[in-house]
């Protein structure tokens, strides 16, 4: 049974004759006749008495009572199938901060097994740049830090990051197991995030509480800060506690107040369209990030 055949039958009922139905549907009358004959063959019944008038048989009258519902149901099922199909193909754009890039490969491998035809684009940036991308609808959601004045954004906190201070193994502080003050760190060059980085802003706020001011190098990609402190004599790097560091670097114990930074899911209410595929990917991200300490 074909939807076109049902619509042809419905149109004949509404127009009263085969010829008027053909005119309404912009078909040749022979096409209308052939469609009805195919429909009758598929149903195994005669719908019309043969003649100039479109007179229904008893079986045709019963079928006529149901044809509208059949067409509506057919259209509904077709639209549902298309919607499901759209979930199986397409693109998801995800913004992430640099500190969680190490978890992406395993998540993507897992997601691709479930949704092999969906392309995932990961955009790495700081919180401010990801918020700007959300505002332009360039990404579907972001994993980043919480920002002030969130509207039209929603934020779901997943875990808390802390500032971490690292040095190379040949730094004067590397072999001393004790707590350092921020003032002591200021005697050495500090490598930290870019000027719009939430971690950099948090550090600047802490530095306002002391009289000394360090000489700072800034870089937007936190993951390469360890390479900088190895190359720059005496440098101290500022990263986040969850970030892995190479064997030739060491974390310092530094006395710092209120270093916690909330990390979570940020979405834009204006463009929010959380499909099941996006939700699945988001669930995988949340599951992995729940293990971050």
Phi, psi and omega in degrees: 000136184245143179300323179299323179294320178294317180295323176298314178300315179299319181292322176299318179299318184285324183272336176096336179218162178295320184294318179292324177296319179298318179295318181295321182269357181062040176248159167287149181298328178296327178294317178300313181299315181296321180295319179293321178297320177294319180296316179297320180296317180293323180279335183078024180220161172266129182266327182232148166287142180287132181161184181289326182271148179274074182266125183284144169281168176306317178294323179296324179295319178295316180295324180298327180293336185254349189297323180298315179295322179298315180295315180298319179293319179301314180296320179298312180298320179297315179295321178297318180297320178295320179297318178296318179300321180297332178287341184268344178228157178136195184224138173241128179252120186238129175264136179222151174278158187301328187290347180248010182298335183292340181269348186296314183304316181291324178293317180296321178298319180292315182294321183294336176290326179278320185231072187294341183259005179261126179274133177247122176252118179260123179253119181264130179193178174276173186301318181295319180291326178289323176297321178295322178293323175296319180299325180270003182061033179273340176229156183277323175198169182224146169256110187201188179278163177284142178241156178283153179059059193291327188306134009268028182266149168250149182224126176245110183290135180249321179197174179243133175264159173232150174293141177230143181245129183233152176224164174285163182293347179259006178290148179303333180275349191296327185259013180247115181268088178205173178274131179254152175264161177299325180300320180294324180293332184292352177281354183233154176295142182245133177253120185223182182291171181296172188296335179260007181286133180302322181293322177295318179296322177296317178297316180301321178296320179291324181292339177293342183275354181238162184277328181284149176231126184278163169274124187242140165253139179241145177213137187285340183256104184298327187295342179257005176301319177305324179294326180290317184288337175287326184274329184265122184301122176076006185291150175240130181260146176245115180231201175246153190297332183280348184285130176292147178238153180291165183296335182270018175233161181218143175275142177259149171272115184237134179281113182214138182266143171051054181268002183290138179229121181286131176242136182193200184261123176247131180228155179259118182299331183291328186242010188295121177219082187274089177287170181295327178292317177297320180295322179298313179297319179297321178297320178296319178296315180297320180298316179291319183287339178294342180269358179285130179241000000 
